[in-house]
Amino acid sequence: MNYTLSEELIAIRDLTRDFAAKKIAPHARKWDAEKWLPTELIKEMGQVGILGVAIPEEYGGAGQGLLGMTVVVEEIARWCGGTALMMAAHSGLCATHLRIAGNDAQKQKWLPKLVSAEAIGAWCLSEPECGTDAEAMTTRAEKTSNGWKLNGRKFWITNGKRADVFIVTARTKPERGARTISAFIVEKGTPGLIIGEPEDKMGMRASDTVPVNFENCEIPAENLCGELHNGYVDALRVLDRGRVTIGSLSVGLARGCLEEAVRYSSERKSFGVSLHQHQAIAFKLADMETQVEAARLLVRQAACTHDAGRPDKQLCSMAKLFASEMASRVGWDAIQIFGGAGYTKDVCVERLTRDNKLCEIGEGSSEVQRMLIARAEVKRAAGEAA
Ligand SMILES: Cc1cc2nc3c(=O)[nH]c(=O)nc-3n(C[C@H](O)[C@H](O)[C@H](O)COP(=O)(O)OP(=O)(O)OC[C@H]3O[C@@H](n4cnc5c(N)ncnc54)[C@H](O)[C@@H]3O)c2cc1C
């Protein structure tokens, strides 16, 4: 597998790196404190082409696949996890669901708008009573004479406060089972779509996370997204890609911690020498660098196999599991290298580390990834033995 980036993707990476350094880095601390990302920033990300990196060119995107998505998200996360999470939900979940399951009319209507950020997207799977066990959802969609009526509660919805379009999974058959759930497109302003107040979170604070309720929310028949009863299966395909994106988000956060720690360990002196001249600190930096690189390779391997048409669920889970847990270790090490300064909000390593905790929880927690990885391995071994 060749992980070399194309010239086009290197240009997009450099553009994003420059954008992030100029437009995100100086403000990320303020957005964390204010618990809000300016909508103008998202519009600008759309205008320069960042949000559409993975969307096919026929819809206005750059057509750079999942690899492109991971490269761009890493650059954004280097400075602000919340901005990267906004993109992961908007492009990685909402737009991806439309792209892989939507019909031509739905894709023509929404994908160009999501690429340009004329519309902001959200993706609603989790509920108050079930996140990990999403298949147990109770939000239901009932057929009406001319469409569908949604009732239920979704929880933890990224971008929910500002979204123009929501992809919503709801039960269309009463019994439990993967093929009993469908996905629907719900537009902002639809009567019965009720947006709650943002959660006061530990990290990813620049990204808004809200409950979204549906009370007799009526939508037209053409808003069914994908085949009837197949919405959960499609959601799992979206999540496979999403997990790789979250892996790249963690790589970006860890890289931020590493770069800051390297800089500080050169500037700060103790016992007459720079911190990194103490072997204990140098070894920590070496381990951090090695872990970031290993996680990036796993993320890119998972992305490239996807783009090559050989999606590997186990690899997606391994990339997310390893990268997210790696970034927490690297974050704590960076805080340690900063000493007392690392324990304050004056340096960004504490924020990046707080942001990363979500990556061990969202889109399938570390426990879930371990279950999936082990299950795939046992199945593979049984197949080989047979
Ligand atoms: C900031 C943020 C943004 C989010 N954005 C979105 C979004 O945009 N859209 C969306 O749909 N959802 C979103 N989520 C929801 C997220 O995906 C869920 O929080 C996650 O899936 C975990 O679900 P839960 O919180 O209900 O935890 P639970 O399912 O209650 O799990 C609690 C704990 O138990 C463990 N556990 C559960 N079952 C098992 C098991 N069988 N074996 C071992 N351990 C188990 C879990 O790993 C976890 O540690 C977001 C969450 C957060 C915090």
The ligand as an SDF file (V2000), in Angstrom:
LIG
                    3D

 53 58  0  0  0  0  0  0  0  0999 V2000
  -18.9480   15.6910   22.1600 C   0  0  0  0  0  0  0  0  0  0  0  0
  -19.7780   14.5840   21.5870 C   0  0  0  0  0  0  0  0  0  0  0  0
  -20.2280   14.6820   20.2720 C   0  0  0  0  0  0  0  0  0  0  0  0
  -21.0290   13.6660   19.7340 C   0  0  0  0  0  0  0  0  0  0  0  0
  -21.5390   13.8280   18.4650 N   0  0  0  0  0  0  0  0  0  0  0  0
  -22.4730   12.9410   18.0080 C   0  0  0  0  0  0  0  0  0  0  0  0
  -23.1560   13.1680   16.7600 C   0  0  0  0  0  0  0  0  0  0  0  0
  -22.9180   14.1590   16.0630 O   0  0  0  0  0  0  0  0  0  0  0  0
  -24.1060   12.2760   16.3890 N   0  0  0  0  0  0  0  0  0  0  0  0
  -24.4130   11.1820   17.1270 C   0  0  0  0  0  0  0  0  0  0  0  0
  -25.2840   10.4220   16.7240 O   0  0  0  0  0  0  0  0  0  0  0  0
  -23.7910   10.9350   18.3180 N   0  0  0  0  0  0  0  0  0  0  0  0
  -22.8270   11.7880   18.7690 C   0  0  0  0  0  0  0  0  0  0  0  0
  -22.1950   11.5570   19.9710 N   0  0  0  0  0  0  0  0  0  0  0  0
  -22.5660   10.3780   20.7600 C   0  0  0  0  0  0  0  0  0  0  0  0
  -21.4470    9.3560   20.9140 C   0  0  0  0  0  0  0  0  0  0  0  0
  -21.2650    8.6510   19.7310 O   0  0  0  0  0  0  0  0  0  0  0  0
  -21.8180    8.4800   22.1250 C   0  0  0  0  0  0  0  0  0  0  0  0
  -21.6140    9.2600   23.2790 O   0  0  0  0  0  0  0  0  0  0  0  0
  -20.9970    7.2160   22.1840 C   0  0  0  0  0  0  0  0  0  0  0  0
  -21.3680    6.3570   21.1410 O   0  0  0  0  0  0  0  0  0  0  0  0
  -21.1640    6.5020   23.5300 C   0  0  0  0  0  0  0  0  0  0  0  0
  -22.5130    6.3450   23.8330 O   0  0  0  0  0  0  0  0  0  0  0  0
  -23.0670    6.7390   25.2930 P   0  0  0  0  0  0  0  0  0  0  0  0
  -22.5580    8.1030   25.5950 O   0  0  0  0  0  0  0  0  0  0  0  0
  -24.5420    6.5600   25.2750 O   0  0  0  0  0  0  0  0  0  0  0  0
  -22.3880    5.7470   26.2730 O   0  0  0  0  0  0  0  0  0  0  0  0
  -22.9370    4.2900   26.7090 P   0  0  0  0  0  0  0  0  0  0  0  0
  -23.3710    3.5550   25.5080 O   0  0  0  0  0  0  0  0  0  0  0  0
  -23.9060    4.4630   27.7960 O   0  0  0  0  0  0  0  0  0  0  0  0
  -21.6210    3.6240   27.2720 O   0  0  0  0  0  0  0  0  0  0  0  0
  -21.0740    3.9900   28.5380 C   0  0  0  0  0  0  0  0  0  0  0  0
  -19.7860    3.2110   28.7640 C   0  0  0  0  0  0  0  0  0  0  0  0
  -20.0450    1.8210   28.7320 O   0  0  0  0  0  0  0  0  0  0  0  0
  -19.2410    1.1860   27.7490 C   0  0  0  0  0  0  0  0  0  0  0  0
  -20.0090    0.1020   27.1320 N   0  0  0  0  0  0  0  0  0  0  0  0
  -21.2540    0.1560   26.5920 C   0  0  0  0  0  0  0  0  0  0  0  0
  -21.6040   -1.0300   26.1020 N   0  0  0  0  0  0  0  0  0  0  0  0
  -20.5540   -1.8630   26.3110 C   0  0  0  0  0  0  0  0  0  0  0  0
  -20.2860   -3.2400   26.0300 C   0  0  0  0  0  0  0  0  0  0  0  0
  -21.1760   -3.9960   25.3590 N   0  0  0  0  0  0  0  0  0  0  0  0
  -19.1000   -3.7570   26.4170 N   0  0  0  0  0  0  0  0  0  0  0  0
  -18.1860   -2.9960   27.0490 C   0  0  0  0  0  0  0  0  0  0  0  0
  -18.3750   -1.6920   27.3450 N   0  0  0  0  0  0  0  0  0  0  0  0
  -19.5470   -1.1380   26.9720 C   0  0  0  0  0  0  0  0  0  0  0  0
  -18.8980    2.2780   26.7490 C   0  0  0  0  0  0  0  0  0  0  0  0
  -17.7150    1.9690   26.0410 O   0  0  0  0  0  0  0  0  0  0  0  0
  -18.7330    3.4630   27.6670 C   0  0  0  0  0  0  0  0  0  0  0  0
  -17.4540    3.4460   28.2210 O   0  0  0  0  0  0  0  0  0  0  0  0
  -21.3520   12.5390   20.5080 C   0  0  0  0  0  0  0  0  0  0  0  0
  -20.8840   12.4500   21.8300 C   0  0  0  0  0  0  0  0  0  0  0  0
  -20.1250   13.4550   22.3820 C   0  0  0  0  0  0  0  0  0  0  0  0
  -19.6880   13.3370   23.8160 C   0  0  0  0  0  0  0  0  0  0  0  0
  1  2  1  0
  2  3  1  0
  2 52  2  0
  3  4  2  0
  4  5  1  0
  4 50  1  0
  5  6  2  0
  6  7  1  0
  6 13  1  0
  7  8  2  0
  7  9  1  0
  9 10  1  0
 10 11  2  0
 10 12  1  0
 12 13  2  0
 13 14  1  0
 14 15  1  0
 14 50  1  0
 15 16  1  0
 16 17  1  0
 16 18  1  0
 18 19  1  0
 18 20  1  0
 20 21  1  0
 20 22  1  0
 22 23  1  0
 23 24  1  0
 24 25  2  0
 24 26  1  0
 24 27  1  0
 27 28  1  0
 28 29  2  0
 28 30  1  0
 28 31  1  0
 31 32  1  0
 32 33  1  0
 33 34  1  0
 33 48  1  0
 34 35  1  0
 35 36  1  0
 35 46  1  0
 36 37  1  0
 36 45  1  0
 37 38  2  0
 38 39  1  0
 39 40  1  0
 39 45  2  0
 40 41  1  0
 40 42  2  0
 42 43  1  0
 43 44  2  0
 44 45  1  0
 46 47  1  0
 46 48  1  0
 48 49  1  0
 50 51  2  0
 51 52  1  0
 52 53  1  0
M  END
$$$$
